[in-house]
Amino acid sequence: MTLLRWSLACFVAIYILMIVGLAVFQRRFQYFPDRHLADPARAGMSGVEDLRLTANDGETLVAWYVPAKNGHPLILYFHGNGGALADRVPRFRSLLASGYGLLAISYRGYGGSTGSPTQKGLMEDAETAYLEARARGYDGDRIVLMGESLGTGVAIALAATHEAAALVLDSPYSSAVEVAAAHYAIFPVNWLMFDRFRSDLAIGGVHIPVLVVHGDEDEVIPIGLARRLFELANEPKTFMNVSGGKHLVLGSAEVFPRVRAWIDEKTGVARRDARE
């Protein structure tokens, strides 16, 4: 009996220490930045303007910009929680080849940007990027907000409070808390998390066309969380289920043409092209 009590006490002590560690170091489990500043041309993105933007709180943010062609919209892009802009080059090339403009922000703490990532900080970065897009002459109806994974929460929050033409979400979630719970089910993450990214609360404020793209074999963000978010979204909305798709499927050869067609339809690109 004494051995059983001792074993139980050790288990409880270890569990509590793990909870404390998870609470203290939680942002290290949520953000995985590559802090290296990459040259766009060396990364395979020629013709990119390498910007330095200043957020309201003084952080300096790296951004890549390419103007839109022939009346196409600008894609205001928000990346996920890992890596840097250079890791998205194949996807960016596809967007540019379609005639879209691109303004991709490197969050604070990522890819040469100063500071450290937090939810509040990323929202400030999104605001900075949006203001830059407007300053470059893009009205709201020529801006398409696009987010991947963690960045879908950033894009949704921005769409709920700013004018835009459409919102494209690759592998989104209802909330970061639910994602964490799916991976750390034995811990009370709902009590611990600072950066909760409650997209389920923000999506009701979005009143522009919404596209959700998600693989049904996504092991990072379960597709059920994307479906829950989609149910809360206002019309018009479209859900693209990618059979056999893993995490981040928008850029795949079989999916991107469908996404491009959706964007063109919602922004009137095909009609503009027809008149030119």
Buried (B, 14 or more C-beta within 10 A) or exposed (E): EEEEEEEEEEEEEEEEEEBEEBBEEBBEEBBEBBEEBBEBEEBEBEEBEBBEBEBEEEBEBBBBBBBBEEBBBBBBBBBBBEBBBBBBBEBBBBBBEBBBBBBBBBBBBBBBBBBBBBBEBBBBBBBBBBBBBBEBEBEEBBBBBBBBBBBBBBBBBBBBEBEBBBBBBBBBBBBBBBBBBBEBEEBEBEEBBEBBBBBBBBBEEBEBBBBBBBBBBBEBBBBBBBBBBBEBBEEEBBBBBBEEBBBBBBBBEEBBEBBBEBBBBBBBBEEEEEEE
